[in-house]
Each structure stands twice: as C-alpha cells, then as structure tokens.
Amino acid sequence: MDKTTLREIKRIKSDIDFSIPVKSYDSIIGKLKPITYYDIGNDEIIENLMIWRNQNITAYMSHEKATFEGTRRWLCKFILDNDSKILFLLYSDGNKPIGHMGLANGLDLDAIIEMDNIVRGVALGHKGLITIGLYDLVSWVFSSFACNTVYLRVFSNNSRALKLYHRLKFVEKKKQALHESSENDVTKYSIVEEGEASGIYFSYMELQKNDHYENYKNIKGNR
C-alpha cells in the first residue's frame, strides 16, 4: 500500500462513525463497520470473533483453537497495530453482526490490496449479504485508493468459498503449494516449493477493477 492508503486505514481504525453502506440496488441491507481501537474493550465483539474463528477453523493456516484473551491479543497486535490491515464487521439491516471481512497487503505492492479474513458467522439478514457486502467493500477500495487489482488466497478444496469468489469474478492466477505439519496436536500449513507440498494448495485469485464494475448487475440483482 502507498503512504496515502496506509494513513487512511490508520485514520479509519480510530473513527467510530465510519461505515460503508451495503446496498441491493437502492435498498440498504446492511453495513460494514471497521473494528476500532475503541472496540478492544467490547467483550461481545471479541467473543463473536473467537466463535466465528473456531467455527471456520479449517479455513485458516493454523487450526489452533482461539481463546477469548488470545483473540483480544490477536486483534490488538495483528489488526489494530498493523497499519496495513483493517477488519470490518458486517452487520445486517437489523444491526446484528453476522460476519467480517478485511483488507491486507501481503504482496507489499502499491497498486494491489488483499481481501482477507472473509467469514460469515451467523445466517442472519439478506441471503446475499456476504456476496453484496464483499462487492461493496471492493468498490470502496477501488474508489478510495490508487488500486486497480485486489486479490485473495483460499484453500483450493474450499468449494463453497470458490463458488462465491468466481461469482464475484475473481480469477485464479496460480496455485501455491502448502505443507501440512502438526505441532502439539495442532495442524498448521506453510507455503512451500512444489516438491515439498502435501497435496494441498492455495488458490491465488485476482479481480481487476474493470471486471468488478462490469459485474454490478449480476451482484446487485441478488434478491
């Protein structure tokens, strides 16, 4: 991310009033609200993050079970104190938190941003809320920053997530080999060269700005 993007992300993480409306055509069906420094003491948010992490544990590189205080420490160290990361809670139109999605910059390039930590925690609200929420977050990225490409990484055997990302017009560019190991009975994965792989892969997928906007009707028509 460039310095302007980093400054804006840092500012937003201190802005309790900032939110991104999530719309199906002209109807607001939810909102994306960044987790801020003021939320560290919000036990409900910490508990939701912990529960959703454990519910979706196989989607993460480490299958270590999250704890309440461990989740609070993770949020402080790896999200709020990391200038290149931000995590948004996704709320339904009834103002109930139903999941989260974030931004990161794993490639350390100015013109490309990673979509990160995409999780639906509970089945509330509009049936297309995750799809439309992710679309609107990407739209905000493209309109707010000097960015023409977003990318994400997903386990290549996660068919449900792949279906979502293909619908949003993400295109697989390559596969990244993963090695599976176990430490203290916790399964962990690391990116390795092909010869060291355990038969498990990340799908590295990209979405271009033009393809995103051309997909508007297909996504916003999801009622």
C-alpha positions in Angstrom: 0.0 0.0 0.0 1.2 3.5 -0.6 1.5 6.0 2.2 -1.8 7.7 1.5 -3.6 4.4 1.7 -1.8 3.5 5.0 -2.7 6.9 6.5 -6.4 6.5 5.6 -6.6 3.0 7.0 -5.0 4.1 10.2 -7.4 7.0 10.4 -10.5 4.8 9.9 -9.4 2.5 12.7 -9.9 5.4 15.1 -13.2 6.6 13.6 -16.2 5.2 15.4 -18.6 6.9 13.0 -17.2 5.4 9.8 -19.2 2.8 7.9 -19.8 1.6 4.4 -23.4 1.0 3.4 -24.2 -2.3 1.8 -26.9 -1.9 -0.8 -29.0 -4.1 -3.0 -29.9 -1.6 -5.8 -31.1 1.3 -3.7 -32.1 -0.6 -0.6 -29.7 -0.7 2.3 -29.4 -4.3 3.5 -26.5 -3.8 6.0 -23.3 -2.0 6.6 -19.5 -2.6 7.0 -18.1 -1.0 10.1 -14.3 -1.2 10.9 -13.2 -2.6 14.2 -11.5 0.4 16.0 -9.3 0.9 19.0 -12.4 1.7 21.0 -13.7 -1.9 20.4 -10.9 -3.6 22.3 -13.0 -3.5 25.5 -16.1 -4.7 23.8 -16.5 -8.3 25.0 -19.3 -9.1 22.6 -17.1 -8.3 19.6 -14.2 -10.3 21.0 -16.5 -13.3 21.7 -18.0 -13.2 18.2 -14.6 -13.1 16.6 -13.5 -16.1 18.7 -16.6 -18.2 18.0 -16.5 -17.5 14.3 -12.8 -18.3 14.1 -13.4 -21.6 15.7 -16.5 -22.4 13.6 -14.4 -21.8 10.4 -11.0 -23.2 11.8 -10.3 -25.3 8.7 -10.2 -22.1 6.5 -7.1 -20.8 8.4 -3.4 -21.7 8.1 -3.3 -22.7 11.7 -6.0 -24.9 13.3 -5.2 -23.8 16.8 -8.4 -23.2 18.7 -9.0 -19.5 19.6 -9.5 -18.3 23.1 -11.1 -15.2 24.4 -8.0 -13.4 25.6 -6.0 -14.8 22.7 -8.5 -13.2 20.3 -8.2 -9.9 22.0 -4.4 -10.0 21.8 -4.6 -11.0 18.1 -6.9 -8.1 17.3 -4.6 -5.6 19.0 -1.3 -6.9 17.6 -2.2 -8.2 14.1 -5.1 -5.9 13.1 -5.2 -2.6 15.0 -1.4 -2.2 15.5 -0.7 -3.3 11.9 -1.0 -0.2 9.7 -1.5 -2.4 6.5 -4.5 -4.3 7.9 -8.1 -3.5 8.8 -11.0 -5.7 9.7 -14.7 -4.8 9.1 -17.6 -6.2 10.9 -20.6 -6.9 8.6 -23.9 -6.0 10.0 -27.4 -7.0 8.9 -30.1 -4.4 8.3 -31.3 -5.2 11.8 -27.9 -4.0 13.1 -26.8 -7.5 14.1 -23.1 -8.5 13.4 -23.1 -11.6 11.1 -19.5 -11.9 10.0 -16.4 -10.0 9.0 -14.1 -9.2 6.1 -10.8 -7.3 5.9 -8.0 -5.8 3.9 -4.3 -6.5 4.0 -1.3 -6.1 1.8 0.6 -9.4 1.7 2.4 -8.6 -1.6 3.7 -5.2 -0.5 2.8 -3.6 -3.8 1.3 -0.1 -4.1 -1.4 -1.0 -6.6 -2.7 -4.3 -5.2 -4.6 -5.0 -2.0 -5.5 -8.3 -0.4 -9.1 -9.2 0.6 -8.6 -11.0 3.9 -10.5 -12.8 6.8 -13.8 -13.3 4.9 -16.1 -15.1 7.3 -19.9 -15.5 7.7 -20.5 -16.2 11.3 -24.3 -16.4 11.5 -27.1 -16.9 8.9 -29.0 -13.6 9.6 -30.1 -10.8 7.2 -30.3 -10.7 3.5 -29.4 -14.0 1.9 -26.9 -12.3 -0.4 -25.3 -10.2 2.4 -21.8 -11.7 2.3 -21.7 -11.5 -1.5 -23.0 -8.0 -1.8 -21.0 -6.9 1.3 -17.8 -8.1 -0.3 -18.7 -6.4 -3.6 -19.3 -3.1 -1.9 -16.1 -3.4 0.1 -14.2 -3.9 -3.1 -16.0 -1.0 -4.7 -14.9 1.2 -1.8 -11.3 0.0 -2.2 -11.3 0.9 -5.9 -12.9 4.3 -5.4 -10.8 5.3 -2.4 -7.3 4.1 -3.2 -4.9 4.1 -6.1 -5.6 0.4 -6.7 -6.6 -1.5 -9.8 -6.4 -5.1 -8.6 -7.5 -6.9 -5.5 -6.5 -10.5 -4.7 -7.2 -13.2 -2.2 -6.0 -16.6 -1.2 -8.2 -19.6 -0.4 -7.7 -23.3 0.1 -8.3 -24.9 -3.3 -10.6 -27.5 -1.8 -12.9 -24.9 -0.2 -15.6 -25.3 -2.9 -18.1 -23.0 -1.2 -15.7 -20.1 -1.0 -14.5 -20.7 -4.5 -18.1 -20.5 -5.8 -18.5 -17.1 -4.1 -15.3 -15.7 -5.5 -16.0 -16.9 -9.0 -19.3 -15.2 -8.9 -17.6 -12.0 -7.9 -15.3 -12.5 -11.0 -12.1 -13.4 -9.2 -9.9 -15.4 -11.5 -7.3 -18.0 -10.3 -3.8 -16.9 -11.4 -1.8 -19.6 -9.8 -1.7 -22.3 -7.1 0.6 -22.0 -4.1 1.8 -25.3 -2.7 1.3 -25.9 1.0 3.0 -28.2 3.5 0.9 -29.7 6.3 2.6 -30.2 9.7 1.4 -30.9 13.3 2.7 -29.2 16.4 1.3 -30.1 19.8 -1.6 -31.7 18.0 -2.4 -28.5 16.1 -2.5 -28.7 12.3 -0.6 -26.0 10.5 0.1 -25.1 6.9 3.0 -23.2 5.3 3.7 -22.1 1.8 6.5 -24.2 0.2 8.0 -25.1 -3.1 6.1 -27.7 -5.2 8.4 -30.6 -4.2 7.7 -30.1 -0.5 3.9 -29.9 -0.9 1.4 -32.2 1.0 -1.0 -32.3 -1.9 -2.8 -29.2 -0.6 -2.8 -25.8 -2.3 -3.8 -22.2 -2.0 -5.7 -20.8 -5.0 -4.3 -17.3 -5.6 -7.1 -15.3 -7.2 -7.3 -11.7 -8.6 -10.0 -9.3 -9.5 -9.5 -6.4 -11.9 -11.2 -3.1 -11.5 -13.0 -3.2 -14.8 -14.2 -6.7 -14.4 -15.6 -5.8 -11.0 -17.7 -2.9 -12.2 -19.0 -4.8 -15.2 -20.3 -7.4 -12.7 -22.6 -4.8 -11.0 -26.0 -6.1 -12.2 -25.1 -9.7 -11.6 -24.4 -9.0 -7.9 -26.9 -6.2 -7.1 -29.6 -8.3 -8.6 -29.3 -10.9 -5.9 -32.6 -10.5 -4.0 
